[in-house]
Amino acid sequence: MAFDLVINKGTFIWGCSTNFKPQLGSHSGFIGNFRYELLHNHKCSSLSVLAQRATIHVQDDNPLVHNDNKGFHKDINMLPKPLTSIGVSSSESDGSKVRVAYQGLPGAYSEDAALKAYPECETVPCDEFEAAFKAVELWLVDKAVLPIENSVGGSIHRNYDLLLRHRLHIVGEVQLHVNHCLLGLPGVTKEELKSVVSHPQALAQCEVVLNELGVDKIGAHDTAVAAKTVAMNCVRHTGAVASSRAAQIYGLNILAERIQDDDDNVTRFLVLAREPIIPGTDRPYKTSIVFSIEEGPGVLFKALSVFSMRNINLSKIESRPLKQRPLRVVDDSNEGSAKYFDYLFYIDFEASMAEPRAQNALGQLQLLAEKV
């Protein structure tokens, strides 16, 4: 199985990128007159170039180290402890490897994505998404790999919001095929299981198989936490839904593979760094921006048309409520008031900011958007 690592060639505020078909002929770059402070000022009513990237092809990913006394990996207590957003502190490094932060424990799908992006990297677990952002900002790690979208579960809105809050650039993208495995203690069969632990989204994505087994579903913070819990508690009739790497790390048996309802279950991850990469026109690129608009008939249509009229394909559109001004009163008559949300719009488009057509599109968008 293969995945695509997209390297951002330039981004102004922060950027993001994903793979798309080269025949589209799109590229990405930067706009010199945009200022970083546009995203960092917390008015968030601005349009900003978030990221851009080119495509590089990388290759895809059994199990089992078992401790007869404990039922889990003999080195389980030696695994790195997750960084926290409140108490982010440095950890030892010999400086020879790229350090990549991810959310979760060792064995999480995010760690798989980090290792696919940087096979020789040193992975650094974080207890939550914001801790991973801070770890990059504070120079504790070189990169962070964080999920932004799943083909089944949709967008990870928390990370969209954090992108605006932190001074990081999108410099790449990884697409990871999810292989949900049913894990259990050595010697246990799947028919013996009475309950299964995992992240609620993973449980929902494996509903058919789990319902056939008739097990109780128990939520956990993430899939790796579920695997670790089963290994450490040594409850024979409890299993976990997690990755095959989690089985190796925590000494569990894989009772069944690919138990997800949808075989085409793909998570898209962003690679974040402190410094941007300047885009060019040498290959296909993707650019990510965010903007807000004044309300009015057809305003959003006009904003999006600046790309269509220049034959620039939009690969992703996401909206988030503008938190600084969440509601606007339309009608405050005695008969009642109608209110609606103001939004930020996140756009990924397949073109390089080194191309005049992309520069002209964003120049026209500045005239239509409330702020750029």
N, C-alpha and C positions, 0 to 999 in steps of 0.2 A: 504494500500500500504506500502511496506517496503523498507528500504534502508540499505546499509551496511556501517558501520563505520570501517575503517581499522586502527589499531593502529600500528605505526612503532615500531618495537622492537629494532631498532638500525640503525643508519645511520651515515655515516661518514662526508659527506659534507652537503648535504641536501638530503631528500629522499621523496619518494612518494609511496602511496600504493593504491591498489584497491582490490576489492573482486574477488576471482576466486574459481573454484570448488575444494573442499578439496581433491577429489580423485587424483588430480594432485600431491599431496604430496610435494609441494614446500614450502620452508622456506626462511628466510632471516636473515642477520647478518651484521657484519662489518669487514673491513680489517684493521688490526692494523698498517700497514706500510704506509697507505695513510695519507697525511697531509691535513689539512683544507685549507692551503694556496693555494692548487692547484686550487680550484674553485675561490678563492677570487683574485688571481692575474689575471689581466684583459687581459692576453694573450688568455685566453679561448681556448687554443689549447691543453687542457688536458682532460684526462678521469677521472671522479670523481664519487664516490659512492654518490648518491643523497639521497636515502631514502629506508626504508623497513618497512613493516608492517604486522600485523596479522589481522584476521577478527573477528569482533564482530557484532552481529545482533541487529539492533535498529528498533523501530517501526515508521510508517508513520503518515501526516496531512490531511462565513458565517456570518455571516456578520451582524450586522450593527449598528454602533453607529452613530447617526445623530444629528446634531445641526440644529434646525429649522431655526435659523437666518442665518447661514453661508452655510449650506449644507455640512459641513465636520466635522470631529471629533472635539469636543469642546477643546481637548488638543493638537490640531495640532501644535500650536506654542510652545508647551512645549516639543516636540520631540527633541532628541539629535541632535545637529548640527554636520555635518560630519567633520572629521579631514581632513586637507589638507597636502600634502607632503611638502609644503614650511613652513607652520606654524604649524607643529605638536606640540600640547601642551597637557598637562595632563588634564584629566577631573576627577571629583569627583568619588570616589569609596569607599564603606565601607570595601572592602577587603574580604568580605565573599563569593563572587562569582567569578568564572572563567570569565575573561574579554576576549571577542573574537571580533576581528576586521573583518570587511567585507567591500566590496566596494558597495556603493550605499546608498540610504535612507532607513529608516525603512519601511518594507514591500517588500524589494527586495528579489529575490530568494536566493541570497547569505545569507541573514539573516535567511531565512528558513533553509538553509543547516547548518548554525552555530547552530541553535536551535535544529536541529536533532542530531547533533554531541554532543552537550552539552545542554540538555534540561533546566537546571537550570542556564545557563550562563547569564552574562550581555553583550549584544551585543553593539558594538561600531561602528557606521557608519564612512566610510572614503570616500572622494570625488573621489579618484582614487586608482588603484591597488598599486601604489608605496607608498602611504600614509599608507596603511595597513601593508606593509612590514616594513616601518620605525617605526610604532607604536609598533610592536613586538620588534624590535631591541632596541628601547629606553625605554623598560620596561613599556610602557603605557598600554599595554595589555599583556595577557598571550599567546594567540594564534591568528592566522589569518586563516580564511577559504576563499579560493579564487578559482574560476573556472579555470579548466585547459583544459577541453574538453567537447563538446556537441555532442550527437549522430547525430544531424542534421547539425549543423553549423560547426563542426570540432574543431580543436585545438584553444586555446586562446594563440596566439604567444607572446603577450605582457608578459604574466606571465612566459612563458618559458625563455624569456630573463631576466626577473627580478630575477628569481631563481639563475642565475649566478652572479648577481650583488650584492646580499645581503647575509649576513651571517646567514641564517636560515636553519633549518632542516625540512624535511617532516616527520611528525609523525603520519599521518593518512589520511584517504580518505573517502569522503562521496559521494554516488550516489543519486541524487535527481530527481525524476520524475517531469517533468515540467507540470503544469496545467495552461495553459493560459486561463484567464477569460476575458470576455467582461464586462467592468464596466461602469456605468453611474450614473448620479445624481438621487436621489430618485424621483420616479414618472415618469421617462423617460423610454420608451420602446426602444428596439434595432432598430425598424423600423423608429424611429424618428431621429436617428443619421445621421449626414451628414459628420462627420469627426471623425477619431479615432487616438489617440496619443499613441505612445509606442516607445521602442527601435527598431531601424531598423531591427534587427534580429528577434525580436518577431513579428513584422509586417509581415516579410517574411514567418515566420513559420505558420502564420494564414491566408495566402493569399486566400484560397478557400472561407472561411466564409466571410472575409471582402469584397472580390469581389462580392459575392452574395448580400451583403448589399448595394453595390455601394457607399461606403464611401471614402472620401479622406483620405490618410494615411499621418500622420505627425510624423516625427522622434523626439525622445527625448533622453536624456542622458542615462536613464535606465527606466525600467518599473515602479518603484516606483515613480520616478520623474513625469512620465506621469499621474499616479493616483493622486498625490498631485496637479498637475497643473489643472486637471479637477475639483477637489474638491474646490480649492481656487478660480478659475476663475468663477465657477458656470455658464458656458455656456451650456445651456440645450441640444443643439444638438451636443455636443462633448463628445465622450467616450474615454475609455482607455483600453489597453490590459495589464493586470498585474495579480498578484497573488490574491488568496482569502484573504490572510492576509492583503494585501494592501487595499482591500475593507473595511475590518474591521477598519483598522487604520484611513483611510481617509473618512469614512462615506459614501461610495458609494454602490450602489446596484449591485449585480451580475446579469447581463442580460443574460449571457450564459456561461457555463463552458466547459472546454476541447475543445476549438475552434481551437486548433492546427491541422495542416494538418496530422501530423504523431503522432499517439497515443503513440508510443514508443519513446518519446522525453525525453532523460535523460541527465543531466549535471553531470559531474564528478568534484568534488571539492577536493583540497588538504588542509590538516590541517598543518599549519606551526608553529614552535616553536623555541625558542632560543637553547634548548638543545635536543640532539638526544635521542632515546631510543635504548638500546642495544638489538639486535635480538637474537633469540634462534632457537631451532629446535622442539619446542613443538607443533607447528601447522603451517598451510600454511602461507608463507610470500611472499611479493613482494619486489624487490630491484630496485632502479632507478639509472642509471648512465648516464654520458655524456662524449663523447670522440671525438677526431678528428683523421683523418688518412692522410697519404701521398697519393697522387694520384698515381694510377698504375692499371694495369689490374687485376681485381679480388680481389682488396684489401678489399673492403667492404664485399665481400662474405667470404673471409678468416676471417675477424673480427667477423662476425656473426656466422660462423661455430664453434667457440670456445664454443658456447652455445649448438648448435645442437648436437655436438659429445658427450656432457655430458647429453643429454636428458633434457635440461633446456628450458622451453617454454618462448618465447618472447611474451608479451601481448601488447606491444606498441612500435612503432618506429617512431620517429619524427626527422626531420632535420631542421636546421636553418643555414643561411649563417654565416660564420665566419667573423665578422665585422672588425676585425683587419687586415684581408687579404682577402677582398671580391672577388677579381679577380686575376686569374693567367694566364699569357700569355703562350699559347701553341705554336703558330707559329707567329713569327714576321718577316716573309719574306716580300718582296716588294709587294706581291700580296694580302696582308691583314693579319690581326692577328686574330686568334681564341682565345677566352677567355672563361673561365668557372668559376663557383663559387667554393670556398672551403666551407666545411660545418662542423658544429658540429652535432653529432648524439646523440639523447636522446633515451635511451632504458629502458623499464620496463621489468624485467624478474621475473619469478615465482620461486624463490629460496632464501634461507636465506644465508647471508654471514657467518653464523656460520657453514655452510656445506662446507666440503672440495671441493666438485665439483664446487661450486660457487667461492671459493678462487682460485682454479686452472684455472677456466675459465678466471677470471680477470687477473691472472698472465700471461697467454698466450696472452691475449688481450694487455697487456702492451708491449709485444714484437712486436706486429703488429701496434699498434696505434702510432701516432706521439707523443702524450704525454698522460699519464694516471695520 
